[in-house]
Amino acid sequence: AEYLAFPKTTDEVEQLVKVTRENEIPLTIIGNASNLIIRDGGIDGLVIILTELKEIKVEDNQVTADAGARIIDTAFAAAHNGLSGMEFAAGIPGSIGGGIFMNAGAYGGEMQVVQSVNVLTRAGEFKTYSNAEMNFSYRHSLVQENGDIVLSATFALKSGDKLEILDHMHYLNALRRYKQPLEYPSCGSVFKRPTGHFVGPMIIKAGLQGIQIAGAQDSMKHAGFIVNKGGATATDYLNLIHLIQKVIKEKFDIDLHTEVRIIGKEK
């Protein structure tokens, strides 16, 4: 990053956005950087990482979490207060802001369980969007379109049995450990699921599972992940992604689109 900031308050975020706007400095917002590839040339302008904004509040059946709070921590805060609805998120490694941006999901649940989202626009205006206004769909949200910066989100959940909720979350995390290559660094799930198809089985059927470019390897444990076996660069990842896309198109006439966010410039 050319410039890097870790704001601790929404006021600091507001001031940073104002400086970039007034000085025409490019601005990039990052949460926990979980489903992200940054090209090897890095990022021009200011990068704001929101992980210092991490407060989580529980009141009645509502959980409000700052953008930098971990999705996992938010889900477990809900569970420990006997609130059900975020169990699916027990193992998602991103931040609330990133999860809202991507409409992150797992095991049949998505971030559209949110009730409202507080944002700061690039023009410096604070806004609150309802669930309907967020225009959630598969791996998509309004803030992908308009560039608004998520500051916090409130989830309206249902009362449930604390032990049953926690048991289900621990089960999902065990399932995740069994299925996903958590023993290696990765950029998370790489491709969006095409309608009517599953990416992993297609990659296996195409004979691509385990294929490797330098340190980047299509995972032997879950073909929908690309892991870093050591020293992989963003270019290695992108070359492997493009190869997989090319072969899948040739063999199945299906266009694979990336779920992982790819930002920055070429080296």
ZIMO-V448058 format. One record per helix or strand. SS is the DSSP state (H for helix, E for strand). FROM is the first residue (numbers start at 0). TO is the last residue. If there is no record, write none. Layout:
BEGIN
ss:SS from:FROM to:TO
ss:SS from:FROM to:TO
END
This chain:
BEGIN
ss:E from:2 to:4
ss:H from:9 to:21
ss:E from:26 to:29
ss:E from:35 to:37
ss:E from:45 to:48
ss:E from:55 to:58
ss:E from:61 to:65
ss:E from:69 to:69
ss:H from:70 to:79
ss:E from:82 to:83
ss:H from:86 to:88
ss:E from:94 to:94
ss:H from:95 to:101
ss:E from:104 to:105
ss:E from:108 to:109
ss:H from:110 to:112
ss:E from:113 to:119
ss:E from:125 to:129
ss:H from:131 to:133
ss:E from:136 to:136
ss:E from:139 to:139
ss:H from:141 to:145
ss:E from:148 to:155
ss:E from:157 to:158
ss:H from:161 to:178
ss:E from:184 to:188
ss:E from:190 to:190
ss:H from:198 to:204
ss:E from:211 to:212
ss:E from:215 to:217
ss:E from:224 to:227
ss:H from:233 to:251
ss:E from:257 to:257
ss:E from:260 to:262
END
